[in-house]
Amino acid sequence: MSDPSRYCVALIDTCLTMAEWASCWQAASVIAMVIFGSVGLYKIYQELRRLDEQRLKDIQDKEVTARLKRTEFFLAQHRRLFDDKDLYEILCLIDSDDPRLADERMWDKKRKLMAFFEEIALLVRSKQIDDNVAFYMFGYYSYCAMYGENFKHGINVCEEYWGLFFEFATNAKVHNDSMSGPPPSMSL
């Protein structure tokens, strides 16, 4: 027969005092807490990993989107140079510093081209367009304009009024003279 101070469980055929049973339940709850805590920590770790992967993917997507927008903008500027009737007319004459550039009807068109180069220079200066790309794609025409005598006719082409243009053309000349073709690392 069992001792009245001991409590028995028929299922496991064990008899223990109330203090012993309390210790057993404490041990069982500690083990359960460790198991549930470990599972919880694992779930937290997995969620943090998933959030970190999502954050990295979002950053990568933003970079790809920004690169695509820069490419679209750059190509739009390049198309603008060749699709705009006035700019294209000047480009066709600028290589040889054609005497027709000195004609009074060309003066506003030449200013328009110089303003275009100043816009590109501003984008390069603010690091919105890579300088290698800008110098390679637009630099030749800018220094043809800067050094062309017929191009300068009718426009006060001085650094005081066209500082960004001068900066861009000078840097493009130095850059393109030191390169033979597009730089291998050139990208938008």
LUMTOR-464571 format. One record per residue: x negated, y negated, z negated of N, C-alpha, C in turn; residue in one letter. Coordinates in pm, whole numbers, padded with zeros to 5 digits, always signed. Layout:
BEGIN
XYZXYZXYZa/...
! end
This chain:
BEGIN
-00082+00117+00000+00000+00000+00000-00087-00124+00000m/-00032-00230+00043-00114-00349+00057-00110-00434-00068s/-00214-00509-00080-00229-00602-00193-00140-00723-00163d/-00057-00774-00264+00034-00884-00236-00039-01014-00200p/-00166-01028-00233-00238-01150-00198-00296-01142-00058s/-00279-01028+00006-00330-01011+00142-00213-01005+00238r/-00235-01061+00351-00131-01062+00453-00179-00976+00569y/-00093-00891+00611-00133-00792+00712-00061-00817+00844c/-00128-00782+00950-00072-00787+01085-00071-00645+01136v/+00045-00592+01164+00060-00453+01203-00001-00426+01340a/+00003-00524+01426-00046-00507+01563-00194-00473+01566l/-00274-00537+01484-00418-00511+01484-00461-00437+01358i/-00364-00404+01274-00387-00327+01153-00498-00389+01068d/-00481-00520+01041-00579-00593+00961-00506-00666+00850t/-00568-00664+00732-00513-00738+00618-00620-00836+00569c/-00580-00966+00560-00674-01069+00516-00602-01163+00420l/-00681-01232+00340-00622-01332+00252-00585-01454+00334t/-00506-01543+00275-00462-01665+00344-00583-01748+00388m/-00686-01759+00306-00806-01836+00341-00879-01770+00458a/-00884-01639+00460-00950-01568+00570-00873-01588+00700e/-00737-01582+00689-00656-01606+00808-00675-01750+00857w/-00687-01846+00768-00709-01985+00808-00840-01999+00883a/-00944-01931+00835-01074-01934+00904-01064-01873+01043s/-00988-01764+01053-00971-01699+01184-00900-01793+01283c/-00793-01857+01235-00719-01949+01322-00804-02070+01359w/-00888-02117+01270-00978-02227+01301-01077-02186+01409q/-01132-02065+01393-01228-02015+01493-01161-02001+01629a/-01037-01946+01629-00964-01928+01754-00934-02064+01819a/-00895-02163+01737-00866-02295+01794-00992-02363+01844s/-01106-02344+01779-01232-02400+01829-01267-02337+01963v/-01252-02205+01973-01282-02136+02099-01188-02186+02210i/-01058-02199+02177-00962-02248+02276-00996-02391+02317a/-01034-02475+02219-01070-02614+02249-01193-02620+02339m/-01291-02535+02314-01412-02532+02397-01375-02490+02539v/-01289-02388+02552-01250-02341+02685-01172-02450+02759i/-01067-02506+02693-00987-02610+02758-01071-02735+02786f/-01161-02769+02693-01249-02884+02713-01342-02862+02832g/-01395-02741+02844-01484-02710+02958-01409-02718+03089s/-01287-02661+03089-01205-02668+03211-01173-02814+03243v/-01139-02892+03141-01110-03034+03161-01230-03111+03214g/-01347-03086+03157-01469-03152+03205-01500-03113+03349l/-01478-02986+03382-01500-02940+03519-01404-03013+03614y/-01278-03025+03574-01179-03096+03657-01219-03243+03673k/-01264-03304+03565-01308-03445+03572-01428-03457+03666i/-01523-03365+03654-01641-03365+03741-01599-03353+03887y/-01509-03258+03915-01463-03239+04054-01393-03365+04107q/-01311-03427+04022-01240-03548+04064-01338-03663+04089e/-01439-03676+04003-01540-03781+04024-01618-03756+04152l/-01650-03631+04179-01719-03597+04305-01632-03633+04425r/-01503-03599+04416-01411-03629+04525-01399-03779+04546r/-01389-03854+04435-01381-04000+04445-01509-04059+04504l/-01623-04004+04465-01751-04052+04518-01761-04023+04668d/-01719-03903+04708-01719-03870+04851-01625-03961+04928e/-01509-03989+04870-01412-04078+04934-01469-04219+04947q/-01537-04265+04841-01598-04399+04843-01706-04405+04951r/-01790-04302+04959-01895-04300+05063-01833-04296+05202l/-01725-04220+05218-01657-04213+05348-01597-04350+05383k/-01538-04417+05283-01482-04550+05307-01591-04648+05348d/-01705-04643+05281-01817-04731+05315-01864-04702+05457i/-01877-04574+05489-01921-04536+05623-01819-04581+05728q/-01690-04564+05699-01587-04608+05793-01592-04759+05813d/-01615-04834+05704-01626-04979+05716-01746-05018+05800k/-01858-04947+05782-01977-04976+05862-01953-04947+06009e/-01887-04836+06037-01857-04801+06176-01762-04904+06237v/-01662-04945+06159-01567-05045+06207-01637-05178+06232t/-01724-05217+06139-01798-05343+06156-01889-05336+06278a/-01955-05223+06296-02043-05206+06412-01963-05212+06542r/-01846-05150+06540-01760-05153+06658-01713-05295+06688l/-01675-05368+06584-01632-05507+06604-01747-05593+06656k/-01869-05570+06601-01986-05646+06650-02011-05613+06797r/-01998-05485+06832-02019-05444+06970-01915-05508+07061t/-01790-05504+07020-01684-05566+07101-01709-05715+07117e/-01746-05781+07008-01772-05925+07014-01891-05953+07106f/-01998-05875+07090-02116-05898+07172-02084-05877+07320f/-02013-05770+07350-01978-05744+07490-01885-05852+07544l/-01798-05904+07460-01711-06014+07503-01795-06138+07536a/-01898-06165+07456-01985-06279+07484-02062-06256+07614q/-02108-06134+07632-02182-06101+07753-02091-06115+07876h/-01968-06063+07864-01872-06078+07974-01839-06225+07998r/-01827-06300+07889-01798-06444+07901-01903-06512+07987r/-02028-06475+07967-02137-06536+08041-02123-06509+08191l/-02076-06389+08225-02067-06355+08367-01928-06374+08426f/-01826-06373+08344-01689-06390+08394-01646-06535+08405d/-01703-06621+08322-01670-06763+08328-01730-06820+08457d/-01645-06880+08538-01687-06929+08670-01801-07030+08659k/-01791-07123+08565-01894-07227+08550-02026-07169+08505d/-02020-07083+08405-02144-07024+08353-02211-06936+08458l/-02131-06858+08528-02187-06770+08629-02251-06849+08744y/-02188-06959+08780-02245-07043+08886-02383-07093+08846e/-02398-07134+08722-02529-07181+08674-02628-07065+08670i/-02583-06948+08621-02673-06832+08614-02729-06793+08750l/-02646-06806+08852-02692-06770+08987-02802-06863+09037c/-02809-06983+08982-02907-07081+09029-03026-07097+08934l/-03014-07045+08816-03113-07077+08712-03246-07004+08730i/-03244-06885+08787-03368-06807+08804-03475-06886+08880d/-03433-06946+08989-03529-07017+09075-03530-07166+09049s/-03459-07210+08944-03445-07353+08916-03403-07425+09044d/-03298-07373+09105-03247-07421+09233-03221-07573+09227d/-03257-07645+09333-03233-07790+09335-03086-07829+09320p/-02994-07739+09350-02851-07770+09332-02817-07792+09184r/-02902-07745+09094-02879-07767+08950-02889-07915+08914l/-02960-07992+08995-02975-08135+08966-02853-08216+09009a/-02763-08156+09084-02642-08224+09130-02556-08266+09011d/-02498-08382+09018-02419-08438+08909-02299-08350+08874e/-02244-08277+08971-02129-08190+08945-02167-08073+08855r/-02294-08045+08840-02340-07931+08759-02369-07970+08615m/-02372-08096+08583-02416-08140+08450-02330-08082+08338w/-02199-08090+08352-02112-08035+08247-02124-07883+08238d/-02142-07820+08352-02158-07674+08353-02287-07634+08281k/-02391-07713+08301-02519-07684+08233-02504-07705+08082k/-02433-07810+08043-02408-07833+07899-02330-07716+07840r/-02236-07666+07917-02155-07553+07872-02244-07430+07849k/-02339-07408+07939-02432-07295+07922-02521-07316+07800l/-02569-07438+07781-02654-07465+07663-02573-07447+07534m/-02448-07487+07535-02362-07468+07418-02342-07318+07392a/-02331-07240+07499-02321-07095+07483-02445-07040+07414f/-02563-07083+07460-02687-07036+07397-02697-07082+07251f/-02647-07200+07222-02647-07246+07082-02555-07160+06996e/-02442-07118+07051-02354-07027+06977-02425-06895+06948e/-02494-06842+07047-02568-06717+07028-02679-06739+06925i/-02748-06853+06934-02855-06883+06838-02799-06891+06695a/-02683-06949+06681-02621-06958+06549-02585-06819+06497l/-02537-06734+06582-02505-06597+06542-02632-06519+06504l/-02740-06543+06577-02867-06478+06543-02918-06530+06409v/-02913-06660+06392-02962-06722+06268-02884-06673+06146r/-02754-06652+06163-02672-06605+06051-02667-06452+06043s/-02752-06386+06122-02767-06241+06120-02638-06167+06157k/-02556-06229+06241-02435-06163+06290-02465-06082+06416q/-02568-06121+06487-02616-06045+06604-02764-06020+06581i/-02806-05899+06609-02948-05864+06596-03029-05948+06695d/-03139-06005+06647-03219-06092+06734-03277-06016+06853d/-03316-05890+06835-03369-05812+06948-03267-05804+07061n/-03143-05778+07025-03037-05766+07125-03012-05901+07192v/-03000-06006+07114-02972-06139+07169-03085-06186+07261a/-03209-06167+07217-03322-06211+07299-03331-06130+07428f/-03305-06000+07418-03312-05916+07537-03202-05950+07637y/-03080-05971+07586-02966-05992+07676-02953-06136+07726m/-02988-06234+07643-02964-06373+07680-03091-06458+07686f/-03200-06407+07632-03322-06487+07618-03380-06536+07749g/-03382-06451+07849-03441-06489+07977-03373-06614+08035y/-03241-06612+08033-03167-06725+08088-03189-06852+08005y/-03204-06835+07876-03223-06953+07790-03357-07021+07818s/-03463-06942+07833-03590-07011+07860-03603-07054+08005y/-03528-06992+08097-03522-07047+08234-03458-07186+08230c/-03355-07200+08148-03288-07330+08134-03381-07430+08066a/-03450-07387+07962-03534-07478+07885-03651-07532+07968m/-03707-07447+08053-03825-07488+08130-03794-07532+08273y/-03669-07520+08316-03633-07558+08453-03616-07708+08469g/-03694-07766+08556-03688-07912+08578-03555-07954+08639e/-03506-07880+08736-03377-07914+08797-03264-07893+08696n/-03279-07796+08610-03177-07773+08507-03171-07892+08411f/-03285-07946+08375-03289-08057+08279-03235-08187+08338k/-03233-08197+08469-03191-08321+08533-03045-08353+08498h/-03023-08474+08447-02889-08519+08413-02846-08487+08271g/-02931-08415+08196-02900-08380+08057-03019-08422+07972i/-02994-08481+07862-03102-08514+07769-03135-08387+07690n/-03217-08304+07752-03255-08176+07690-03372-08202+07596v/-03338-08237+07475-03443-08257+07375-03404-08183+07249c/-03504-08153+07172-03483-08073+07052-03394-08144+06950e/-03393-08274+06955-03311-08352+06861-03162-08320+06880e/-03117-08305+07004-02976-08281+07032-02942-08134+07051y/-03039-08059+07092-03017-07918+07124-03113-07829+07045w/-03122-07851+06916-03218-07780+06831-03200-07629+06830g/-03077-07584+06818-03052-07439+06818-03088-07376+06952l/-03057-07448+07059-03093-07400+07192-03245-07386+07205f/-03318-07489+07162-03464-07484+07168-03519-07370+07083f/-03466-07357+06963-03512-07250+06874-03488-07114+06939e/-03370-07094+06993-03337-06966+07055-03426-06940+07176f/-03438-07037+07265-03517-07019+07387-03664-06994+07355a/-03719-07070+07259-03860-07053+07220-03883-06915+07160t/-03797-06876+07067-03810-06743+07005-03789-06632+07106n/-03697-06653+07200-03673-06552+07303-03795-06537+07393a/-03857-06648+07428-03977-06643+07513-04089-06566+07444k/-04113-06599+07317-04218-06529+07240-04183-06381+07228v/-04059-06353+07195-04016-06214+07176-04025-06135+07306h/-03972-06189+07414-03971-06117+07541-04111-06104+07603n/-04198-06202+07577-04335-06192+07627-04412-06080+07556d/-04375-06051+07432-04444-05948+07357-04385-05809+07381s/-04275-05803+07453-04208-05674+07478-04216-05641+07626m/-04206-05512+07655-04192-05471+07794-04066-05384+07801s/-03956-05451+07824-03828-05381+07825-03760-05390+07690g/-03650-05322+07678-03576-05328+07552-03652-05254+07441p/-03648-05308+07319-03713-05238+07209-03644-05103+07183p/-03719-05003+07145-03659-04871+07124-03557-04868+07010p/-03571-04957+06916-03480-04957+06802-03361-05051+06822s/-03343-05101+06942-03238-05200+06967-03100-05136+06954m/-03018-05198+06872-02879-05152+06856-02797-05266+06799s/-02666-05257+06815-02576-05359+06762-02541-05327+06621l/
! end
